[in-house]
Amino acid sequence: MRERNRLAGLIEDVLRLERELGDAMELIAMAEAEGDAAMVADGLVGLRAMAAEAKRREIESLLSGEADGNDAYIEINAGAGGTEAQDWAEMLERMYIRWAEQRGYKVQKLDENEGEQAGVKSVTLQVSGPTAYGWLKTEAGVHRLVRISPFDAAARRQTSFASVWVYPVVDDSIHIEINEADLKIDTYRSSGAGGQHVNKTESAIRITHVPSGIVVACQEDRSQHRNRATAMGMLKARLYEQELQRREAVTAAQENAKTDIGWGHQIRSYVLAPYQLVKDLRTGVETGNPDAVLNGALDEFMAAALAARVGATRSAASAQAQ
């Protein structure tokens, strides 16, 4: 039913745009016949707005992957560099929260490992909303920041790195088989805010899937059982995303046709000093307004990366078919 409703909504949007286009063209034709320049100008404004929406719908049509319609987990880890890198990881956390809020998505913090002085060593968010994973999957990789360090008394320029890992939330319709014997489960006390009970009992859960080396953690709830259930859901999602990556590599027939999310493979640079620039190293998309990007203006970067990713996969698949 969810898929049916999604497709019905897409079809209705296309039909609505067709109706609005017809009405606008008729209005412009009447205005030209009557010599009403102001009405013609209004009609052209409407056409430009429709063109922008059609472009956005075209990009959204690329979100047709198996899990693109699902919610998403975002895991952010600070790189080497101590406080500087941890502050950068927290800046990325804020950026994705702002992006999600602008789209009307819900964001829930599932796990956080705070830095010693500032920022976070790692944080896991769950972003819930239509096609959340489809958009966010393009953000997986290493993000590089260049700026004058606010933590350096000599005000020297510093380079920091943080990795972003994105994987889809899986529902009960997707069966992921996990052998309990393959799991190492640890309990520990939650860190940060949460009240006396959360901080004084070992309600936080960390699960290690030994065969794959995947580690997930959750300390969001005061109940150990609920945290365990959430962590198991995260583990299933990670294993499912791993399978999606494997399938994509097979379909594309080339390893470089898919996004490389390994540590050390930068996907985007954010330069705040000595000049202002954000540049995506995969697509070449860039902007001189990093403040807007760090406040959630990511759609242009995501759309370009999505188009490149889908285009590469389709091209490789077509070549195989021939």
Secondary structure, DSSP 8 states (H G I E B T S, - for coil): -HHHHHHHHHHHHHHHHHHHHHHHHHHHHHHHHHT-HHHHHHHHHHHHHHHHHHHHHHHHTT--STTTTS-EEEEEEE-SSTHHHHHHHHHHHHHHHHHHHHTT-EEEEEEEEE-SSSSEEEEEEEEESTTHHHHHGGG-EEEEEEEE-TT-TT--EEEEEEEEEEEE---TTS-----GGGEEEEEE---SSSHHHHHHS--EEEEEETTTTEEEEE-SSS-HHHHHHHHHHHHHHHHHHHHHHHHHHHHHSSGGGS---STT-EEEEEE-SSS-EEEETTT--EES-HHHHHTT--HHHHHHHHHHHHHHHHHHHHHHH-
